[in-house]
Amino acid sequence: NLHKTFSTPHGGGGPGAGPVLVRDILEPFLPKPVVVRRETEQGPVYHLESDRPLSIGRVRSFYGNFGVLVRAYTYIRSMGGRGLKQASQDAVLNANYLKDHLKQRYELPHDGPCMHEFVLSASTLKKEVGVNALAIAKRLIDYGVHPPTIYFPLIVPEAMMIEPTETENRATLDRFIGMMEQIADEAHNQPEMVKTAPHHAVIRRVDEAHANRKPAINWFQGENA
């Protein structure tokens, strides 16, 4: 769960910084700077090389996502084998605890023991009262909780992927269960309130379809922004 504990991005082989392999003919064009190994009498040393005239240049600022690897490696070394095993067991236990409680109020497409995450579905609520996964996620914001991943995996309609980490204790898990149960009640008794959530956030509902079709990807800093 490094993408939660250390805000590590998904992809790139896990930590968002996986290796990129190319043939020799493409090597001169790799983005710079690149890490270069140089042999010395004291042994190999590594340095950043920027003098690469055929390079396509930088693909992002600073030095990429190297920092997330350092954080992950430091975490692993500090925890040790026993600590990592305990963290994994706690994450699995937390996920199964939530799953067994929430499946009583939400549709569970695939029952049975899970690992560190599980997927609920709002399909039944959508059919009965018109409350979908997006509305539930937005309503959680009113309770002060960051919404879970929704609409993934794609094979589950109205999917809500719940991933409690190893750092959550039973009190915070029970608090989340209570929120989800309350939202389920609201969906049946006050569906319009859930559909129009969030109500207490600085930013309410945004036009996500418009944002996807016409993204504003420019950012300007300064008084004239």
Secondary structure, DSSP 8 states (H G I E B T S, - for coil): -HHHHT---S-IIIII-------GGGGGGS-SSEEEEEEETTEEEEEEE---TT----SSSTTTTHHHHHHHHHHHHHHHHHHHHHHHHHHHHHHHHHHHHHTTTSB-SS-S--SS-EEEE-HHHHHHH---HHHHHHHHHHTT----EES-STTSTTEEEE---TT--HHHHHHHHHHHHHHHHHHHH-HHHHHT--SSSSS----HHHHHHS-------STT-
